[in-house]
Amino acid sequence: MRIDTPMTRRESLSTLLRLSGCLAVGGSGLWNAVSPAAATNASGVNPFLIEAIAQTEGTTIRALTRSTFEAAGGIQHFVSRDDVVVIKPNISWAQRPELAATTHPEVLEAVIELCQEAGAKKVRIADNTIHDARRCFAITGAGQVARKTGADLVYPRSSLMRNMNLKGNRLDIWPVFTPLLEADTLINLPVAKHHSLSRLTLGMKNWIGAVGGSRWSLHQDINQSIVDLARFFKPTVTLIDAVRIMTRNGPSGGSTADVAVKNTLILSNDPVAADARATLLFDHDPQKMGFVRLAQKQGLGTVDVDQLDFRKVLI
């Protein structure tokens, strides 16, 4: 199901007023508001991290995804009845799922099903793609998932961007993809892969696909840009897709020789912990990963799993 009709300004303002409680709109069109996703993060769930690994032959990606959320107490801890759920996958490249450049469509489908079973009023898939959105949605499988599940697939367009004050150390006024601001529940669903500049792209870097503007500018001082975006977008949970990971030639890849099968999902409400744990799949030290170290220093989370409710699940 496709959405290509932008919300009206009145609808957008109403949403932001309801979710953030404070809003001022000046003549410049700048929205000064607390990110609504910040409100959804106050779910009363203690900081946790689940690492689920499929070890049994024949275990499906759907079963792995369901077991991951069950280990966290169930999707109902994060999605309430009548919620508008927005899922932010990484589907920026027009690449087939087996190349691990994009979020696996079977993980995406399983998460949508769980949200719908929890009583979500609407589930939306939103990403500001790099390649042409139509090609990305077709080749990555996201379009087929939307048709099968009835989820809304949001096509990126300039009319769905609004200037927001990110209040970052480097990024201030920046165009933000508005569907992500309109969520009652925001789920970050990145794929784990190599990146030529930041070394890896995981959960926090996935927010680069949640904004418009110059990607070239975002890639200058990339670690601080990542952390600024991660401070603004506060997802309810992050689920890192490491079913297949791209180990080199990222972020777009193009060869199965660059892919390693890990059959792993990492779920957390601490974005730093999620990324830190995922770096271990690449044999990297999270303390030496620039954006992870910087995010912890600036108070966005921790790399220390001993501070979390940590569970490793083997299925």
Steps between C-alpha positions, in 0.01 A plus 500: 500500500650832392486836673584792276262759645677712762335583828350843512676764705210496749526122537876519551473777757228312684714188511802685633299687757346178626828311518753760605289741701690805374523654156581837350479567128662812365465668166805311372312170518736367766347256746645534849380189678621219713523189283170314558689172501654608829160461665460146371828397657362554850329162500606402848709212363843476662805516270543161336682326219401175330734314268315220324682246283340235281707184543245232422479394138173607347439793735327768297571872514140548610551263794828670590335843500210383713734331750703819529198707604370222725831509688436870566157423646302527178421770246219628724764667719576734211187516287159587646159455343416775248862615476635640175824305461774624268778260406825648369686229307811553290377457143706778344657288227336316211667173593366148543459377861777241474758778453440629858490865391146540632278376781385146431136505383411196712611680816299804394193286431524322835525829691196639316300186584591531868394866507170416336438216745559747784213710365687776317258726316746556218850381412715710269834426333707814447850559360647783297677285244820577311411316180162563339235403754290296258800287405610466863155388616469252212845343511547486878163331552355781713224567248391137499499498882277808505255343255491172693455651845298809414763729654528850355814552292594868515668636188756771584426842350592858578147581621549247781809680632480766773780713641564403860741627760708190573692685774809292431861582560548521123154484345243768576226580248443200275215358286343198671281234338169573671351147518762422763375790709143378489559162666358383829757220480821538300698186415851533361567199276847531341717241334853446636767568239834649414527869416795663328499813720358404839634141480156363577141606450268367768212651697605856572629564149169377358351840591685658207216349298249682720598847381545690178759760417853438379630153579845628409471750786383227738805294413733779607596434862284194458527371856359820650231515231394146592485584868306823440237307304490223761437760771203639306340174387426299811345172385289284723733213410780422258504160330826442310468256212814286495347202325753577229768764546711680242863476608663720234428729205217673684267663515358391162699179442405298198655157547403201713874459565467804732227333708523285813203309639454565875132412553493755781265774617584758767216679679542781752346821632856633543625610155863508609487152648335363185773641276775400739382140506470490121861614453612172655355314201768671293775427758524871582552656842196723564714740704704561185194569285486879475125558512445237770765649725374853437136406562588344834710803596207729420259298710291319239555154648761249606727236349502308830249215480541448876294819544214349300263209523702294252374171361651279234240280334587193292225347292 
